[in-house]
Amino acid sequence: MKRAALLAAGFAYMVLLIEALRAAVAWWHGELAQPGWSDIALIALLPALIWIWWRYLSPFGRDCQKCALPPDPGQTP
């Protein structure tokens, strides 16, 4: 059950991120002459969504030195 909830939350997050990016690009190119409240909300949420992706999901935002440490030679596998 926990795995299904995590997958659903991840899917919802990615849909929000993609739709926010789509709305921001359309606004930037002038395709949204009169943006609706949902477009404005998505554009406003975009910095927070990008920060979450960069901090927690991106391999570039993590402390990769902890991830790349070689195994301890005295430790048996």
C-alpha positions as YAML, in Angstrom:
chain: A
units: angstrom
residues:
- id: 1
  name: MET
  ca: [0.00, 0.00, 0.00]
- id: 2
  name: LYS
  ca: [2.84, 2.37, 0.88]
- id: 3
  name: ARG
  ca: [4.55, 1.68, -2.45]
- id: 4
  name: ALA
  ca: [1.37, 2.42, -4.40]
- id: 5
  name: ALA
  ca: [0.92, 5.69, -2.51]
- id: 6
  name: LEU
  ca: [4.52, 6.71, -3.26]
- id: 7
  name: LEU
  ca: [4.06, 5.88, -6.93]
- id: 8
  name: ALA
  ca: [0.83, 7.88, -7.07]
- id: 9
  name: ALA
  ca: [2.47, 10.84, -5.33]
- id: 10
  name: GLY
  ca: [5.43, 10.69, -7.71]
- id: 11
  name: PHE
  ca: [3.13, 10.56, -10.71]
- id: 12
  name: ALA
  ca: [1.10, 13.52, -9.43]
- id: 13
  name: TYR
  ca: [4.28, 15.49, -8.78]
- id: 14
  name: MET
  ca: [5.60, 14.85, -12.30]
- id: 15
  name: VAL
  ca: [2.26, 15.83, -13.86]
- id: 16
  name: LEU
  ca: [2.28, 19.08, -11.85]
- id: 17
  name: LEU
  ca: [5.88, 19.80, -12.87]
- id: 18
  name: ILE
  ca: [5.29, 19.12, -16.55]
- id: 19
  name: GLU
  ca: [2.08, 21.15, -16.63]
- id: 20
  name: ALA
  ca: [3.76, 24.03, -14.80]
- id: 21
  name: LEU
  ca: [6.61, 24.00, -17.31]
- id: 22
  name: ARG
  ca: [4.11, 23.91, -20.18]
- id: 23
  name: ALA
  ca: [2.20, 26.87, -18.76]
- id: 24
  name: ALA
  ca: [5.40, 28.85, -18.12]
- id: 25
  name: VAL
  ca: [6.68, 28.28, -21.66]
- id: 26
  name: ALA
  ca: [3.32, 29.22, -23.17]
- id: 27
  name: TRP
  ca: [3.23, 32.38, -21.04]
- id: 28
  name: TRP
  ca: [6.81, 33.23, -22.00]
- id: 29
  name: HIS
  ca: [6.07, 32.86, -25.71]
- id: 30
  name: GLY
  ca: [2.92, 34.97, -25.40]
- id: 31
  name: GLU
  ca: [0.50, 32.15, -26.17]
- id: 32
  name: LEU
  ca: [-1.50, 32.86, -23.01]
- id: 33
  name: ALA
  ca: [-3.17, 36.18, -23.75]
- id: 34
  name: GLN
  ca: [-5.54, 35.75, -20.80]
- id: 35
  name: PRO
  ca: [-4.13, 33.09, -18.42]
- id: 36
  name: GLY
  ca: [-6.62, 31.38, -16.19]
- id: 37
  name: TRP
  ca: [-6.30, 30.87, -12.47]
- id: 38
  name: SER
  ca: [-4.90, 27.36, -12.96]
- id: 39
  name: ASP
  ca: [-2.15, 28.65, -15.26]
- id: 40
  name: ILE
  ca: [-1.26, 31.40, -12.80]
- id: 41
  name: ALA
  ca: [-1.19, 28.90, -9.92]
- id: 42
  name: LEU
  ca: [1.02, 26.51, -11.89]
- id: 43
  name: ILE
  ca: [3.43, 29.29, -12.82]
- id: 44
  name: ALA
  ca: [3.53, 30.43, -9.19]
- id: 45
  name: LEU
  ca: [4.26, 26.86, -8.01]
- id: 46
  name: LEU
  ca: [7.03, 26.33, -10.56]
- id: 47
  name: PRO
  ca: [9.93, 27.57, -8.37]
- id: 48
  name: ALA
  ca: [8.87, 25.30, -5.50]
- id: 49
  name: LEU
  ca: [8.44, 22.31, -7.81]
- id: 50
  name: ILE
  ca: [11.85, 22.88, -9.37]
- id: 51
  name: TRP
  ca: [13.42, 23.27, -5.93]
- id: 52
  name: ILE
  ca: [11.91, 19.96, -4.77]
- id: 53
  name: TRP
  ca: [13.18, 18.24, -7.91]
- id: 54
  name: TRP
  ca: [16.67, 19.74, -7.59]
- id: 55
  name: ARG
  ca: [17.00, 19.08, -3.84]
- id: 56
  name: TYR
  ca: [15.45, 15.64, -3.49]
- id: 57
  name: LEU
  ca: [15.11, 13.94, -6.88]
- id: 58
  name: SER
  ca: [17.97, 15.19, -9.04]
- id: 59
  name: PRO
  ca: [21.35, 13.46, -8.83]
- id: 60
  name: PHE
  ca: [22.97, 16.90, -9.10]
- id: 61
  name: GLY
  ca: [21.34, 18.33, -5.97]
- id: 62
  name: ARG
  ca: [22.27, 15.51, -3.63]
- id: 63
  name: ASP
  ca: [25.45, 15.08, -1.67]
- id: 64
  name: CYS
  ca: [26.90, 12.56, -4.10]
- id: 65
  name: GLN
  ca: [30.13, 12.09, -2.17]
- id: 66
  name: LYS
  ca: [28.24, 9.92, 0.31]
- id: 67
  name: CYS
  ca: [26.76, 7.88, -2.52]
- id: 68
  name: ALA
  ca: [30.08, 7.30, -4.30]
- id: 69
  name: LEU
  ca: [32.19, 6.09, -1.39]
- id: 70
  name: PRO
  ca: [33.93, 2.76, -2.02]
- id: 71
  name: PRO
  ca: [33.13, -0.10, 0.34]
- id: 72
  name: ASP
  ca: [35.20, -0.41, 3.49]
- id: 73
  name: PRO
  ca: [38.03, -2.92, 2.85]
- id: 74
  name: GLY
  ca: [37.58, -4.52, 6.27]
- id: 75
  name: GLN
  ca: [33.88, -5.13, 5.68]
- id: 76
  name: THR
  ca: [32.76, -8.41, 4.11]
- id: 77
  name: PRO
  ca: [30.02, -8.28, 1.48]
...
